[in-house]
């Protein structure tokens, strides 16, 4: 009696995992990383992480912050509908010479990341 009940319980929990719906965020940058390459101190152009809502519900970006105050991050103000694209933009201020290794933490209602948190990485070198 215990073995069939355990089997049914296992199948039920496995099926629930496949039935999860909701917003899903997929970034176009490989491994969620943008390589800025070699840039000059004067180069403070706007760059962005593009993403798509591949889920079946509206995607809300509730927060997007950098590990460094000199990186200004801009997130979408409105919900991203299923199948639509959006972007999280960032701009450097007061860059110093040397390697760039920074992270932008994004919080959303996406179900394909734990707690909806995604780490976006920025790398490069300031000349």
C-alpha positions as CSV (number, residue, x, y, z in Angstrom):
1,X,0.0,0.0,0.0
2,X,2.8,2.4,0.8
3,X,4.6,2.0,-2.6
4,X,1.7,2.9,-4.8
5,X,0.9,5.9,-2.7
6,X,4.5,7.0,-2.8
7,X,4.6,6.6,-6.6
8,X,1.4,8.6,-7.0
9,X,2.7,11.4,-4.7
10,X,5.9,11.6,-6.7
11,X,4.1,11.8,-10.0
12,X,1.8,14.5,-8.6
13,X,4.7,16.7,-7.4
14,X,6.6,16.2,-10.6
15,X,3.6,17.3,-12.7
16,X,3.0,20.4,-10.6
17,X,6.6,21.5,-11.4
18,X,5.8,21.4,-15.2
19,X,2.5,23.2,-14.8
20,X,4.0,26.3,-13.2
21,X,3.0,29.4,-15.2
22,X,3.8,33.0,-14.8
23,X,6.3,35.6,-16.0
24,X,9.7,34.4,-17.1
25,X,12.6,36.6,-17.9
26,X,15.2,35.6,-20.5
27,X,18.2,38.0,-21.1
28,X,19.8,38.1,-24.6
29,X,23.4,38.7,-23.2
30,X,25.2,35.4,-23.0
31,X,25.5,34.3,-19.3
32,X,23.8,37.6,-18.4
33,X,27.1,39.4,-19.0
34,X,27.9,42.5,-21.1
35,X,31.5,42.9,-22.1
36,X,32.1,46.6,-22.6
37,X,35.6,46.0,-23.9
38,X,38.2,48.7,-23.6
39,X,36.7,52.1,-23.1
40,X,38.2,55.5,-22.4
41,X,37.4,57.6,-19.3
42,X,35.4,60.0,-21.4
43,X,33.2,57.1,-22.8
44,X,30.1,57.1,-20.6
45,X,27.6,56.1,-23.1
46,X,24.3,54.3,-22.3
47,X,24.4,50.5,-22.5
48,X,21.6,48.1,-21.9
49,X,20.6,44.5,-21.1
50,X,17.8,43.4,-23.4
51,X,15.3,40.8,-22.2
52,X,12.1,39.1,-23.2
53,X,9.1,37.9,-21.1
54,X,8.8,34.3,-22.2
55,X,6.2,33.5,-19.7
56,X,2.4,33.7,-19.8
57,X,1.8,36.7,-17.3
58,X,3.0,40.3,-17.1
59,X,6.6,40.7,-15.9
60,X,7.2,43.4,-13.3
61,X,10.8,44.6,-12.7
62,X,10.5,45.9,-9.1
63,X,14.1,46.9,-8.5
64,X,17.4,47.2,-10.4
65,X,20.5,48.4,-8.5
66,X,24.2,48.4,-9.0
67,X,26.9,47.4,-6.6
68,X,28.5,50.8,-7.3
69,X,26.9,54.2,-6.9
70,X,28.6,55.6,-9.9
71,X,26.6,53.3,-12.2
72,X,23.1,54.7,-12.9
73,X,20.6,52.0,-13.6
74,X,17.2,52.6,-15.4
75,X,14.5,49.9,-15.3
76,X,11.2,49.7,-17.2
77,X,8.4,51.6,-15.4
78,X,5.6,49.5,-16.8
79,X,4.9,45.7,-16.9
80,X,6.4,43.8,-19.8
81,X,3.6,41.7,-21.4
82,X,4.1,38.1,-22.4
83,X,6.2,37.8,-25.6
84,X,7.3,41.4,-25.4
85,X,10.8,42.8,-25.0
86,X,12.3,45.3,-22.5
87,X,15.6,46.6,-21.4
88,X,17.5,47.6,-18.3
89,X,19.9,50.4,-19.1
90,X,23.0,51.6,-17.3
91,X,25.5,54.4,-17.6
92,X,28.9,54.9,-15.9
93,X,29.8,58.2,-14.1
94,X,33.3,59.0,-12.8
95,X,35.2,56.0,-14.2
96,X,38.7,55.4,-13.0
97,X,41.3,53.5,-15.0
98,X,41.5,49.7,-14.5
99,X,39.3,46.7,-14.9
100,X,35.5,46.8,-14.7
101,X,33.8,44.0,-12.7
102,X,30.4,45.2,-11.5
103,X,27.0,43.6,-10.9
104,X,23.5,44.9,-11.3
105,X,20.9,43.0,-9.2
106,X,17.4,42.8,-10.7
107,X,14.4,41.9,-8.7
108,X,11.2,40.9,-10.4
109,X,8.2,38.5,-10.3
110,X,9.9,36.1,-12.7
111,X,9.3,32.4,-11.8
112,X,12.3,31.0,-13.5
113,X,14.8,32.5,-11.0
114,X,14.9,32.0,-7.3
115,X,13.0,34.7,-5.6
116,X,12.9,36.5,-8.9
117,X,16.5,37.8,-8.5
118,X,18.9,37.9,-11.4
119,X,22.5,39.1,-11.3
120,X,23.7,40.9,-14.4
121,X,27.4,41.3,-14.8
122,X,29.4,44.1,-16.5
123,X,33.0,43.6,-17.4
124,X,35.6,45.5,-19.4
125,X,38.6,47.8,-18.9
126,X,38.8,51.6,-18.6
127,X,42.0,53.0,-20.2
